[in-house]
Every structure is written in structure tokens, then in C-alpha cells.
């Protein structure tokens, strides 16, 4: 805890006492030094990481400089009080759960704080340390679940956005940038890469973000087409065009009309004219 009382950080000395799950990171905000110290000691003894602040402004300084899962906030404080701090947290979209601490006479205000986004409120004097610790742990679990859900949503959005391509490395971000850059164009695009690196997925991503997205995407494995049937497969044929052509058949280019045709292993196609 800092000597000036504005903000401080304390950590438990006994690392072996920490739970297997990440320790909740708690900020205690109260203008009473004795309350801050007693709550900090109690939470530290339960394996949590604790920071302290003497008022709302000091709390905002801490929240802006380090991650916090849960903030125990006194409702009545000088300068920036608990309700004003809650509004600042919500306006700035700070990812932290707020637990209000209040005297019995301020319960109505604490309930209003919950309606405005606080996780819960505790009345002073506390019924027990266990009540406080359990409330903090539940709030921290809720914060982790929300964070996990947001991470999964971001991954799903990226997965859908880039046609199944996965990765956030600098190299992959460059692939995404190039793919999005050529998607609006109607020009032919050459995608180079070793087998299994995701050329078709990249082609699908380009198609999905192009003006042709509502039209067909046709993938063709050129190496699997017999040489004698390449022209027929790609451009179609009419009935009787050659032995065995018993019906007119549209080619894959016609199937992909107004959409995108992806010629996988295009280098295996024979040169024309033959």
C-alpha cells in the first residue's frame, strides 16, 4: 500500500496459497484508511491480488493503469463518490465489476447503483468476511465469463469474416489485408502457396467480400480432370460434340457465371491451343 494513500498495490507473500484459477484482481476504494487496510488484508489472505484507492479519482487512475476484475467501492466518498465513479466506468467502457459498499441508510441508493450496472452491494458493517470474499469471487467469475464470451465472439467473427481462415500473426494479417484489397475488383487473382496453406479458403474469403458474394463460388480441382475432358468440363459441350456426349452440358465457367470460379492447381492444366 502506498504511503500517501492515493493508490497502492499489495500481493500475497505465500504464492502456494493461491488457487489454481487466476487470482481475482480487486480494487478497494474507500476514504477510510482502516476499511481499506482491513479489506485488503482479508482479500490477500484468500489469495487475491489487491489494489487500494482513497477516492473515485484515485480509483480511475488505478483502473486506467492496470487490469482489475472487481472494484469494491464505497458509496459515500469526497470528490468523486461511488455513484459518480460507476458512471465514469460505464461511460469509459472499463471492463470491471463494481460492488457497492454502503451503510444501511443508503440501501435505496445502492439498489439504484445496481440498476445502473453495479454487480451487487454490501451493507456496512459486513455480516462476515466470508460474505465479502464470496461476493468478490462470484463477481470475478462473472467478469471472466464475459471476457471469455467476448473473445469467442471475436474469434467467430474473424472466422466468418475470413472464410474459415484462422490466425492473427503479422503474416496472416497481411493475407487478410491483401484479400480484402482485391475483393472489390473484377480482375483475375493469382493465389500462390504450398499445398495445405489455405489457398481455397483465401479464395472463398475474397469471394465473400466481393460484389459477387451472392452468386456461386465454384471450386475446381484442375489436377483431377483428365486431359481429354478439360475443355468439356470447363466450357461445356452440346449433345453429339464427341463420342459419349449424349446430352448438352454447361461448363463450370457457365455455372460460376457472375460469381467466382477457383481453379485449384491451375498449373496442371494443359496449355492451349493444343
C-alpha positions in Angstrom: 0.0 0.0 0.0 1.4 3.4 -0.9 2.3 5.8 1.9 0.3 8.7 0.5 -2.9 6.7 0.5 -3.9 7.7 -3.0 -3.3 4.3 -4.6 -1.4 1.2 -3.9 -0.8 -2.5 -4.8 -0.4 -5.4 -2.4 0.3 -9.0 -3.2 0.2 -12.1 -1.0 3.6 -13.4 0.0 2.6 -17.0 0.1 2.3 -18.0 -3.6 1.4 -21.6 -2.7 -1.8 -20.3 -1.2 -3.1 -19.1 -4.5 -5.9 -21.1 -6.2 -5.2 -22.8 -9.5 -7.5 -20.4 -11.3 -6.2 -16.9 -11.9 -6.4 -14.9 -8.7 -9.1 -12.2 -8.8 -7.7 -8.7 -9.2 -9.5 -6.5 -6.7 -9.6 -2.7 -6.2 -10.7 -1.5 -2.8 -12.0 2.1 -2.9 -12.8 3.8 0.4 -11.9 7.0 2.0 -11.5 5.3 5.4 -7.9 4.0 5.8 -8.9 1.4 8.3 -11.5 0.0 6.0 -9.1 -0.2 3.1 -6.4 -1.9 5.2 -8.8 -4.5 6.7 -10.4 -5.4 3.4 -7.0 -5.6 1.7 -5.6 -7.9 4.3 -8.7 -10.1 4.3 -8.7 -10.5 0.5 -5.0 -11.0 0.3 -5.3 -13.9 2.9 -7.7 -15.5 0.4 -5.2 -15.4 -2.5 -6.4 -12.4 -4.3 -4.4 -9.5 -5.8 -5.4 -6.2 -4.2 -5.0 -2.5 -5.1 -6.4 0.3 -3.0 -7.6 3.9 -3.7 -8.8 6.5 -1.3 -11.5 8.0 -3.6 -13.1 7.8 -7.0 -10.4 9.8 -8.8 -7.6 7.6 -7.4 -9.6 4.6 -8.4 -9.9 5.9 -12.0 -6.1 6.3 -12.0 -5.7 2.7 -11.0 -8.3 1.4 -13.5 -6.5 3.3 -16.2 -3.1 1.8 -15.4 -3.8 -1.9 -14.6 -6.4 -4.6 -15.2 -8.9 -5.1 -12.4 -11.7 -7.7 -12.2 -13.7 -6.4 -9.3 -13.9 -3.0 -7.6 -15.3 -2.7 -4.0 -16.5 0.9 -4.0 -17.7 2.9 -1.0 -20.9 4.8 -1.9 -20.2 8.0 0.1 -16.8 9.5 -0.6 -15.4 13.0 -1.0 -14.5 14.3 -4.5 -15.7 11.5 -6.8 -18.2 9.3 -4.9 -19.3 5.8 -5.7 -22.2 6.6 -8.0 -20.1 9.1 -10.0 -17.3 6.5 -10.2 -19.8 4.0 -11.6 -21.0 6.4 -14.2 -17.4 7.1 -15.3 -16.6 3.4 -15.5 -19.7 2.8 -17.7 -19.0 5.8 -19.9 -15.4 4.8 -20.5 -16.4 1.1 -21.0 -13.9 -0.1 -18.4 -14.2 -3.9 -18.0 -14.6 -4.2 -14.3 -17.4 -5.4 -12.0 -18.5 -2.9 -9.4 -19.6 -3.9 -5.9 -21.0 -1.0 -3.8 -20.4 -0.8 -0.1 -23.0 1.2 1.8 -24.4 1.9 5.2 -27.9 0.6 5.9 -29.5 4.1 5.4 -28.2 4.2 1.8 -29.6 0.9 0.6 -32.0 2.6 -1.8 -29.2 4.4 -3.5 -27.2 1.2 -3.7 -30.1 -0.6 -5.4 -30.2 2.3 -7.9 -26.5 1.7 -8.5 -27.2 -2.0 -9.3 -29.8 -0.9 -11.8 -27.2 1.4 -13.4 -24.8 -1.5 -13.8 -23.2 -2.4 -10.5 -22.8 -6.1 -9.9 -24.1 -6.1 -6.2 -24.0 -4.1 -3.0 -22.8 -4.9 0.5 -24.1 -3.2 3.7 -21.7 -2.0 6.4 -20.9 -3.3 8.9 -20.4 -6.5 6.9 -22.1 -9.6 8.2 -18.9 -11.6 7.7 -15.6 -11.6 5.8 -16.8 -14.8 4.0 -19.8 -12.9 2.6 -17.5 -10.2 1.2 -15.0 -12.7 -0.2 -17.7 -14.9 -1.8 -19.3 -11.9 -3.4 -16.0 -10.8 -4.8 -15.2 -14.3 -6.2 -18.6 -14.5 -7.9 -18.2 -11.1 -9.4 -14.7 -12.1 -10.7 -16.1 -15.3 -12.2 -18.8 -13.2 -14.0 -16.1 -10.9 -15.3 -14.0 -13.8 -16.6 -17.1 -15.4 -18.3 -17.9 -12.1 -20.0 -14.3 -11.7 -21.2 -14.3 -15.3 -22.5 -17.5 -14.8 -24.3 -16.2 -11.6 -25.9 -13.0 -13.5 -27.0 -15.1 -16.3 -28.5 -17.3 -13.8 -30.4 -14.3 -12.1 -31.8 -12.8 -15.4 -33.0 -16.2 -16.4 -34.5 -16.5 -13.0 -36.2 -12.9 -13.3 -37.6 -13.6 -16.9 -38.7 -16.8 -15.8 -40.6 -15.2 -12.7 -41.9 -12.2 -14.5 -43.5 -14.0 -17.6 -44.8 -12.5 -20.0 -42.2 -9.0 -18.7 -42.2 -7.7 -18.7 -38.6 -4.7 -16.7 -37.2 -3.7 -13.3 -36.0 0.0 -13.3 -36.7 1.6 -10.4 -38.7 1.8 -12.8 -41.8 -1.9 -13.7 -41.5 -3.0 -10.1 -41.0 -1.1 -9.3 -44.3 -3.0 -12.1 -46.0 -6.3 -10.6 -44.7 -5.3 -7.1 -45.9 -4.4 -8.3 -49.4 -7.6 -10.4 -49.6 -9.8 -7.5 -48.6 -7.9 -5.3 -51.0 -8.6 -7.4 -54.1 -12.1 -8.4 -53.2 -13.9 -5.4 -54.8 -12.0 -5.8 -58.1 -13.2 -7.9 -61.0 -9.7 -8.9 -62.1 -8.3 -12.4 -62.1 -6.4 -13.1 -58.9 -3.4 -15.5 -58.6 -3.0 -17.1 -55.2 0.3 -18.8 -54.6 1.2 -21.1 -51.7 2.2 -24.6 -50.8 -0.3 -27.4 -50.6 -2.5 -27.1 -47.5 -1.7 -23.4 -46.8 -5.3 -22.3 -47.4 -5.5 -21.1 -51.0 -9.1 -22.2 -51.4 -10.1 -20.6 -48.0 -8.4 -17.4 -49.2 -10.3 -17.5 -52.4 -13.6 -18.0 -50.6 -12.8 -15.1 -48.3 -12.2 -12.9 -51.4 -15.5 -14.1 -52.9 -17.5 -13.5 -49.7 -16.3 -9.9 -49.6 -16.7 -9.2 -53.3 -19.8 -7.7 -55.1 -20.3 -11.3 -56.4 -20.9 -12.8 -52.9 -24.5 -13.7 -53.5 -23.5 -15.6 -56.7 -22.0 -19.1 -56.9 -18.5 -19.9 -55.8 -17.2 -22.9 -57.8 -14.0 -24.7 -56.8 -12.3 -26.8 -59.5 -9.5 -29.3 -58.8 -7.7 -29.0 -62.1 -5.3 -31.8 -61.4 -8.2 -34.2 -61.1 -9.7 -33.5 -64.6 -8.5 -35.9 -67.4 -6.7 -34.0 -70.1 -9.2 -35.0 -72.8 -12.1 -33.7 -70.7 -10.6 -30.3 -69.6 -12.4 -28.3 -72.3 -15.7 -30.1 -71.8 -15.6 -29.7 -68.0 -14.6 -26.0 -68.1 -16.6 -24.7 -71.1 -19.3 -27.4 -71.6 -20.4 -29.1 -74.7 -23.5 -29.7 -76.8 -25.1 -33.1 -77.5 -23.1 -35.1 -80.1 -20.0 -32.9 -79.9 -17.9 -36.0 -79.3 -18.4 -39.7 -78.7 -20.3 -40.2 -75.4 -21.8 -36.6 -75.4 -25.4 -37.8 -75.1 -26.6 -34.5 -73.7 -25.8 -30.8 -73.7 -23.8 -29.9 -70.6 -22.9 -26.4 -69.3 -19.3 -25.9 -68.3 -18.1 -24.8 -64.9 -17.4 -21.3 -66.1 -21.0 -21.0 -67.0 -22.1 -22.5 -63.7 -20.0 -19.8 -62.0 -21.4 -17.0 -64.2 -21.5 -13.7 -62.3 -19.8 -15.4 -59.3 -16.3 -16.8 -58.8 -14.5 -19.8 -60.2 -11.5 -21.0 -58.3 -9.1 -23.1 -60.4 -7.1 -25.1 -57.8 -3.7 -26.4 -59.1 -4.2 -24.3 -62.2 -0.6 -25.1 -63.2 -1.7 -28.7 -64.0 -3.9 -27.5 -66.9 -2.5 -28.3 -70.4 -1.5 -25.3 -72.5 -3.9 -24.0 -75.2 -4.2 -24.3 -78.1 -3.3 -28.0 -78.2 
